[in-house]
Amino acid sequence: MDPTTTAIGTWSGGRFMHFGEPLQDERLTALLTPGGGIDTVITADVYGSGEADLALGRSLLGVNREDYCLIGAVGHDFYSGARDGAKGFPRFTDPSLRGEEGYADYIRMATERSLERCGVDSFDLLLLHNPDRTGYSSPAVWAGMQAVREAGLTRLLGVAPGPANGFTLDLIDCLERFSAQIDWAMIILNPLEPWPGELVLAAAAAHDVSLIARVVDYGGIFHGDVRPGHRFAEYDHRKFRPEGWVQAGGEKLELMRPYAERHGLTMLQLACAWVLAQPAVRCVAPTLIQESGPGARPIEQKRAELAALDPGVALSAEELDAIRTIGENAGSMALKGASLEHEGSARSDRWALDDELRSVAGRWGIDPERDLLKLVA
């Protein structure tokens, strides 16, 4: 099965990525079990250092393999690399771990181990997870990805930039270099965060690469139970967002609400419909979050809401533009990946903008000074 319109990832439920309250085993298993309108499930081997794979494996027990799409992701070396605090584990392409001659062996090993934990023989789609500059540009990396496909461990290949927003020119460069191998890519995109994800849409469509959109819920705002004064747990990832984002997001949400009511949609469904109307986007994977507090909606209700999404809902061009205008966020954050603001040696998630990537920008009508810089408040 190819990825379907809606998907759920193992970053949902609060157990392996810190968004909201962590679910206990029974609720998490039910949340991740494919079916009931959501037939695509996504995992990444580094989440919980393999524990997310195991949890998903429990959810897949007894489900016919032909009845769901399974997406995996490899890229962080938690086998031999040392965790660097909040920065996490190094990418497998870190030169302190191995040279390019070892890339294919690592990809094969990591893929096989992830499949073993999930309890299946192959992925439908395997993503290169959070690559560094080498991952985006190295033929040896993509030869290794192709090798696992030829070995029957996956049918489709893709790339998932992250973990934060950005990597715009890097992703386009990767598609230009390796579109013969790449079937899918994952980006961050939602009506309150159209920038910078929208800058890669034309390139994806031109290279016949389908897109999965994550963070469609905008940190839970579109679920309706994150409001001003919301208390986030100490380690909740959303505490990294800028001060005032909940208040501002809620105000914009209310401006979008009439469009949802016009089509009989919930606000999450409106966000999904807007994203799915964008070029090349074929799948939405919002984060499903169990918030804390007496006003929190059950996560099961949020799953049912996503599952009930009607992919046939069509927003008009005028509605799409109006929602985009409300959500305008260009220049609202410093971006990861190739950056004019980066100085010094390359890091795993940020590096200098070189002439090669400037050429990429020029081919797609992107002006880095205009389109990729954080605006001064």
C-alpha positions in Angstrom: 0.0 0.0 0.0 1.3 3.5 -0.8 0.9 6.2 1.8 -2.7 7.2 2.2 -4.3 10.6 2.8 -4.0 10.5 6.6 -1.2 9.0 8.7 -0.2 8.7 12.3 3.4 8.7 13.6 5.0 7.2 16.6 5.9 10.8 17.7 2.2 11.0 18.7 1.0 10.0 22.1 3.8 11.6 24.1 5.8 8.5 24.8 8.8 9.0 22.5 8.6 12.6 21.7 7.6 15.1 24.4 4.3 16.5 23.2 1.7 16.4 26.0 1.0 13.6 28.4 2.6 10.2 27.7 0.0 7.5 27.0 0.0 4.2 28.9 0.5 1.0 26.9 -3.1 0.1 26.1 -4.1 3.6 24.8 -0.8 3.9 22.8 -1.3 0.6 21.2 -4.9 1.5 20.2 -3.8 4.9 18.9 -1.1 3.5 16.6 -3.0 0.5 15.3 -3.8 1.0 11.6 -7.5 1.0 10.6 -10.6 2.9 11.4 -9.8 5.4 8.7 -6.1 5.8 9.2 -4.1 3.1 7.3 -0.6 4.7 7.2 1.7 4.4 10.2 5.1 6.1 10.5 8.0 5.3 12.8 11.6 6.3 13.2 14.2 4.0 14.7 15.8 6.7 16.9 12.6 7.4 18.8 13.2 5.9 22.2 16.3 4.3 20.8 14.1 1.6 19.2 11.3 1.6 21.7 8.9 3.4 19.3 9.5 0.6 16.7 8.6 -2.0 19.4 5.5 -0.1 20.4 4.4 0.0 16.8 5.2 -3.6 16.4 2.7 -4.4 19.2 0.1 -2.3 17.4 0.6 -4.3 14.2 0.2 -7.7 15.7 -2.7 -9.5 14.0 -3.2 -6.8 11.4 -3.1 -8.0 7.8 0.2 -6.7 6.3 -1.6 -5.8 3.0 -4.1 -3.6 4.9 -1.7 -0.8 6.0 1.2 1.3 4.7 4.3 1.2 6.9 6.8 4.0 6.8 10.2 3.7 8.5 13.0 6.2 9.0 16.7 5.7 9.7 19.5 8.2 10.0 20.6 8.8 13.6 23.2 6.4 14.9 22.1 5.4 18.4 24.0 2.1 18.0 27.5 3.4 18.1 27.1 7.1 18.6 26.9 9.0 21.9 23.9 11.1 22.7 24.7 14.8 22.9 22.1 16.0 25.3 19.1 17.8 23.7 20.9 17.6 20.3 20.3 13.8 20.3 22.3 11.2 18.6 24.7 11.9 15.7 23.8 11.2 12.1 25.4 8.0 10.8 27.3 10.2 8.3 29.3 11.9 11.1 32.9 11.5 10.0 33.9 10.5 13.6 31.8 7.4 13.2 32.5 6.2 9.6 33.5 7.2 6.1 31.4 6.9 3.0 32.5 3.4 2.5 30.5 2.4 5.6 27.3 4.2 4.7 25.6 1.3 2.8 26.4 -1.2 5.6 24.9 1.1 8.2 21.7 1.8 6.3 21.2 -1.9 5.7 21.9 -2.8 9.3 19.6 0.0 10.7 16.8 -0.9 8.3 16.9 -4.6 9.2 17.0 -3.9 12.9 14.0 -1.5 12.7 12.0 -4.0 10.7 12.8 -6.7 13.2 11.5 -4.5 16.0 8.3 -3.7 14.0 7.9 -7.5 13.4 7.6 -7.2 9.6 9.8 -8.1 6.6 9.7 -4.8 4.7 8.7 -1.2 4.7 6.4 0.3 2.1 8.5 3.5 2.3 11.9 4.1 4.0 12.9 7.7 4.8 16.4 9.1 5.3 15.7 10.8 8.7 17.0 14.3 9.5 20.1 14.2 7.2 23.0 16.5 7.6 24.6 18.1 4.6 26.3 14.9 3.6 23.0 13.0 3.6 21.4 15.5 1.2 24.3 15.5 -1.2 26.3 12.2 -1.0 25.9 9.7 -3.9 27.2 7.1 -1.4 24.2 7.7 0.9 21.7 7.3 -1.8 23.4 4.3 -3.3 23.0 2.8 0.1 19.3 3.7 0.2 18.8 2.2 -3.2 20.6 -1.0 -2.1 18.0 -1.7 0.6 15.3 -1.2 -1.9 17.0 -3.7 -4.3 17.3 -6.1 -1.3 13.5 -6.0 -0.9 13.6 -4.2 2.5 11.4 -1.3 1.1 9.5 -0.6 -2.0 9.7 3.2 -1.9 12.4 5.7 -0.8 12.3 9.2 0.6 13.8 11.9 2.7 12.5 13.5 5.9 14.3 16.8 6.8 14.4 18.1 10.4 13.9 18.0 13.2 13.2 21.8 13.1 12.0 24.0 10.2 14.1 24.9 7.2 16.4 22.8 5.0 14.7 24.4 2.0 17.5 24.6 -0.5 19.0 21.4 0.8 15.8 19.4 0.1 15.5 20.9 -3.4 19.1 20.1 -4.1 18.6 16.6 -2.9 15.6 16.2 -5.2 17.6 17.5 -8.1 20.4 15.1 -7.5 18.5 12.0 -6.6 15.0 12.2 -7.9 15.6 8.8 -9.6 15.7 7.3 -6.2 13.3 9.5 -4.2 9.6 8.8 -4.3 8.5 10.8 -1.2 9.6 13.6 1.1 8.3 14.9 4.4 8.0 18.6 5.1 6.5 20.9 7.8 3.4 22.6 6.5 0.2 24.0 7.9 -2.0 27.1 7.5 -0.3 28.9 10.3 3.1 27.9 9.1 3.1 28.1 5.2 6.6 29.4 5.2 9.2 28.0 4.4 7.6 24.6 3.4 5.8 26.2 0.5 9.1 27.1 -1.1 9.8 23.4 -2.0 6.4 22.6 -3.4 7.2 23.4 -7.0 10.4 21.4 -7.0 8.7 18.4 -5.6 5.9 18.5 -8.2 8.5 19.0 -11.0 10.4 16.0 -9.9 7.3 13.8 -9.3 8.0 13.5 -5.6 5.0 13.2 -3.3 4.9 15.0 0.0 3.9 14.0 3.5 3.1 17.1 5.7 3.8 16.9 9.4 3.0 19.5 12.2 -0.3 20.1 10.4 -1.8 20.8 13.8 0.6 23.6 14.5 1.7 22.4 17.9 -1.8 21.4 18.8 -3.5 24.8 18.1 -5.8 23.2 15.5 -6.9 20.6 18.0 -8.6 23.4 19.9 -7.4 22.6 23.5 -4.2 24.7 23.5 -5.3 28.1 24.6 -3.6 31.2 26.2 -2.4 30.2 29.6 -1.9 26.6 28.7 0.7 24.9 30.9 3.3 22.8 29.0 5.2 20.2 30.9 8.8 20.9 31.6 10.2 18.9 28.8 7.4 19.5 26.2 9.1 20.3 22.9 6.6 23.2 22.3 8.3 25.2 25.0 11.0 26.0 22.3 8.5 28.0 20.3 8.7 31.8 20.7 6.8 33.5 23.5 3.2 34.5 22.5 2.8 31.8 19.9 -0.3 30.3 21.5 -2.1 33.7 21.8 -1.2 34.7 18.2 -2.1 31.3 16.8 -5.4 31.3 18.6 -6.3 34.7 17.2 -5.5 33.6 13.6 -7.4 30.4 14.2 -10.6 32.3 14.9 -10.2 34.2 11.6 -10.0 30.9 9.8 -13.0 29.4 11.6 -15.7 30.7 9.2 -14.0 28.7 6.3 -14.3 25.5 8.4 -17.9 26.2 9.2 -18.7 26.9 5.6 -17.6 23.3 4.7 -18.7 21.5 7.8 -15.1 20.9 8.9 -13.4 20.9 12.3 -10.4 23.2 12.5 -8.0 20.2 12.2 -9.9 19.0 9.2 -9.7 22.5 7.7 -5.9 22.5 8.2 -5.6 19.1 6.6 -7.8 20.2 3.6 -5.7 23.3 3.1 -2.4 21.4 3.2 -3.7 18.6 0.9 -4.7 21.3 -1.7 -1.0 22.3 -2.0 1.0 21.0 -5.0 2.5 17.5 -4.5 1.1 17.0 -1.0 -0.5 13.6 -0.8 -0.5 12.7 2.9 -1.0 14.6 6.2 0.4 13.4 9.5 -0.6 15.8 12.3 0.7 15.2 15.8 -2.0 13.7 18.0 -1.5 15.0 21.6 -3.1 14.2 24.9 -3.0 17.6 26.6 -3.1 18.0 30.4 -5.8 19.8 32.4 -9.6 19.5 32.7 -10.3 21.0 29.3 -8.2 18.5 27.4 -9.9 16.5 24.7 -9.3 12.8 24.7 -6.6 11.8 22.1 -9.0 9.1 20.8 -11.4 11.9 19.8 -8.6 13.6 17.9 -7.7 10.4 16.1 -11.4 9.9 15.1 -11.5 13.5 13.8 -8.5 12.9 11.6 -9.8 9.6 10.4 -13.1 11.2 9.4 -11.4 13.6 7.1 -13.1 13.7 3.7 -10.3 14.0 1.1 -12.9 15.1 -1.4 -13.5 18.5 0.3 -12.3 21.2 -2.0 -11.5 24.7 -0.9 -11.7 27.3 -3.6 -8.6 29.2 -4.8 -10.0 32.3 -3.1 -10.4 30.4 0.2 -6.9 28.9 0.0 -5.4 32.3 -0.6 -7.4 33.9 2.2 -6.3 31.3 4.7 -2.7 31.6 3.5 -2.9 35.4 4.1 -4.2 34.9 7.6 -1.4 32.5 8.4 1.4 34.6 6.9 4.6 33.8 8.8 7.5 34.6 6.4 10.6 35.5 8.3 9.2 34.4 11.7 12.0 32.1 12.7 15.7 31.3 12.1 15.8 28.3 9.7 18.0 25.2 9.9 20.1 23.8 7.1 21.9 26.1 4.6 21.8 29.5 6.1 23.2 33.0 5.4 23.3 33.5 9.2 25.6 30.5 9.8 29.3 31.1 10.4 32.1 28.7 11.1 32.2 25.0 10.5 29.1 23.0 9.6 27.0 21.5 12.3 24.7 18.5 11.9 21.7 20.7 11.4 23.1 24.0 10.0 25.8 25.0 7.6 26.8 27.9 5.4 25.0 28.8 2.2 27.5 28.0 -0.6 27.6 28.9 -4.3 26.1 25.5 -5.3 23.0 26.1 -3.2 22.8 29.6 -4.4 22.5 28.2 -7.9 19.7 25.9 -6.7 17.9 29.0 -5.3 18.2 30.8 -8.5 16.7 27.9 -10.5 13.6 28.0 -8.4 13.1 31.7 -8.0 14.2 31.8 -4.4 16.2 34.8 -3.1 17.9 33.7 0.1 18.3 37.3 1.3 14.5 37.9 0.8 13.0 34.4 1.4 15.2 32.6 3.9 16.1 35.1 6.6 14.5 35.7 9.9 13.1 39.2 10.0 14.3 41.6 12.8 11.4 42.4 15.1 
